[in-house]
Amino acid sequence: LENIKNKISEYYDLSKVSSEYYLQNVYSNIDNDIERLEKEKHNVEIDIENKNNILVQLYNDKVTGVLSETEFGIIKNSNTIEIEKAKEKLSQLNSEIINLKSDKSKQTDRIKLFEQYKDITELNKVVLDAFVTKIEIGKVNSQTSERPINIEWNLYSA
């Protein structure tokens, strides 16, 4: 019980001022990153739309005879490659945004968990499941009659 209380204190300052400061910093940093990525995503979407419009115009130029079939093919292939690269970038940005939103959610869950158990008085299975991933109990040392115990804490992913 004391070990868990100590770990909670180690990872989270229970004073209201500190927790509010912590929340503001965590959320602010994550929100700033999400906002930056959303802007970049918007710019990539506009870029893709512009490149698609260029393809339409290229086709019109080919149909009206402004571009030869060879010229059209070269420019179309180049533009298509750029569109595919932009779509890959868009996919990467979407993944990063999803990961940041997940991180923000995990931070919220962690704070709720710490708040829930900050005044813990009883150690039970629910508490153990919330804070401990694994407990390894070693063999008794015949000379010292002590047994090594290794606790793998679940505080990083809470």
C-alpha positions in Angstrom: 0.0 0.0 0.0 2.8 2.4 0.9 4.7 1.5 -2.2 1.7 2.5 -4.4 1.1 5.7 -2.4 4.8 6.5 -2.9 4.6 5.8 -6.7 1.5 8.0 -7.0 3.3 10.8 -5.3 6.4 10.2 -7.4 4.4 10.6 -10.7 1.9 13.2 -9.7 2.0 16.1 -7.3 -1.3 16.0 -5.5 -1.5 19.6 -4.7 -4.3 21.4 -6.6 -2.1 24.1 -7.9 0.5 21.7 -9.3 -2.1 19.5 -10.9 -3.7 22.4 -12.6 -0.3 23.6 -13.8 0.5 20.1 -15.0 -2.9 19.9 -16.8 -2.4 23.2 -18.5 1.1 22.3 -19.7 0.3 18.9 -20.9 -2.9 19.9 -22.7 -1.3 23.1 -24.0 1.7 21.2 -25.5 -0.4 18.5 -27.0 -3.1 20.9 -28.2 -0.4 23.1 -29.8 1.1 20.0 -31.6 -2.4 18.9 -32.8 -3.1 22.5 -34.0 0.2 22.6 -35.9 -0.4 19.2 -37.5 -4.0 20.1 -38.4 -2.8 23.2 -40.2 -0.1 21.2 -42.0 -2.8 18.6 -42.9 -5.0 21.4 -44.3 -2.2 22.7 -46.4 -1.5 19.2 -47.8 -5.2 18.7 -48.6 -5.2 22.0 -50.5 -2.0 20.9 -52.3 -3.6 17.7 -53.4 -6.7 19.5 -54.6 -4.6 21.9 -56.6 -2.6 19.1 -58.2 -5.9 17.3 -59.1 -7.1 20.5 -60.7 -3.9 20.7 -62.6 -4.5 17.2 -63.9 -7.9 18.2 -65.2 -6.4 21.2 -66.9 -3.7 19.1 -68.4 -6.3 16.8 -69.8 -8.2 19.7 -71.3 -5.0 21.0 -72.8 -4.3 17.6 -74.3 -7.8 17.3 -75.7 -7.7 20.8 -77.3 -4.2 20.1 -78.8 -2.2 22.5 -76.6 -0.2 19.5 -75.3 1.0 16.5 -77.3 0.3 13.0 -76.0 3.9 12.7 -74.9 4.0 16.0 -73.1 0.7 15.2 -71.4 2.1 11.8 -70.3 5.3 13.2 -68.8 3.6 16.0 -66.9 0.7 13.7 -65.8 3.1 11.1 -64.4 5.1 13.7 -62.6 2.0 15.3 -61.1 0.6 11.9 -60.1 3.7 11.0 -58.2 3.5 14.3 -56.3 -0.1 13.6 -55.5 0.8 10.1 -54.1 3.6 11.6 -52.0 1.2 14.2 -50.7 -1.4 11.5 -49.9 1.3 9.6 -48.0 2.1 12.8 -46.0 -1.6 13.2 -45.3 -1.8 9.7 -44.0 1.3 10.3 -41.8 -0.2 13.5 -40.4 -3.5 11.8 -39.6 -1.6 9.1 -37.7 0.3 11.6 -35.7 -2.9 13.5 -34.9 -4.6 10.3 -33.8 -1.5 9.4 -31.6 -1.5 12.9 -30.0 -5.2 12.7 -29.2 -4.7 9.2 -27.7 -1.8 10.6 -25.6 -4.0 13.4 -24.4 -6.7 10.9 -23.5 -4.1 8.7 -21.6 -3.0 11.8 -19.7 -6.5 12.5 -18.7 -7.1 8.9 -17.7 -3.8 9.0 -15.7 -4.9 12.1 -13.8 -8.3 10.7 -13.0 -6.6 7.5 -11.8 -4.3 9.4 -9.5 -7.2 11.5 -8.2 -9.2 8.4 -7.6 -6.5 6.7 -5.5 -4.7 9.7 -3.9 -6.1 8.9 -0.5 -6.0 5.1 -0.8 -6.5 3.2 2.4 -6.9 -0.4 1.2 -4.9 -2.5 -1.2 -7.2 -4.8 -3.3 -7.2 -6.4 -6.7 -8.7 -3.3 -8.4 -6.0 -1.1 -7.1 -3.3 -3.6 -8.0 -4.7 -3.9 -11.6 -4.7 -0.1 -11.9 -1.1 0.4 -10.9 0.8 -2.9 -11.3 1.5 -4.8 -14.5 3.4 -7.7 -13.1 4.9 -8.9 -9.8 7.8 -11.3 -10.0 8.6 -13.1 -6.8 12.1 -14.8 -6.8 13.3 -17.8 -4.9 14.2 -17.5 -1.2 17.9 -16.9 -0.6 18.9 -19.8 1.8 21.6 -17.6 3.4 19.5 -14.5 4.1 16.0 -16.0 4.1 15.0 -13.1 1.9 13.2 -13.3 -1.4 13.6 -10.7 -4.2 10.4 -9.1 -5.4 10.2 -7.1 -8.6 7.2 -4.9 -9.3 6.5 -3.7 -12.9 4.5 -0.5 -12.5 1.7 0.4 -14.9 2.1 4.2 -14.3 3.5 4.9 -17.7 0.5 3.7 -19.6 -2.2 4.5 -17.1 
